[in-house]
Amino acid sequence: MTRIERIADLLMGAAYADRTLDGPELDKVKQLLRDMSRNSQLSAALEKRLERFRPGKQNVAEVCAGLGLTTDEQKRHILELVAKVQDADEVWDLDEDHYLRRVAKAIGASDALLEGLAVEEFRIEAVSASLLDGSDA
């Protein structure tokens, strides 16, 4: 499997992370792949790969391992691509965040590389203290 095919698989996984494939997400996958390959058209083989993608069959760890990413810059770029696909439908979803974190773990990305892309962790105690202290909750 080529690197662009692996990236295509990760992006399609991102598009399906919320269990639906919306038109804007698929369009974003295709646009990103065209931009990366510097071609105005995707190859017939890559188009077919996108059409035949089945999210339940994807092994994220295996796909990521084959990318051979060695620098934090490469890892951040993969995470940014995944986030761009997930943002395409303008719907925020915890399943999408979970997928992004699975990719991050699979590529060995630090928490710092996820900054601004993933849902930030929070403690309910801090939230409730901030919002409910002194109130008649």
PyMOL commands that set and color helices and strands:
alter all, ss='L'
color gray80, all
select helices_A, chain A and resi 3-15+23-37+44-52+55-57+60-65+72-87+94-107+111-114+124-132
alter helices_A, ss='H'
color red, helices_A
deselect
rebuild
show_as cartoon
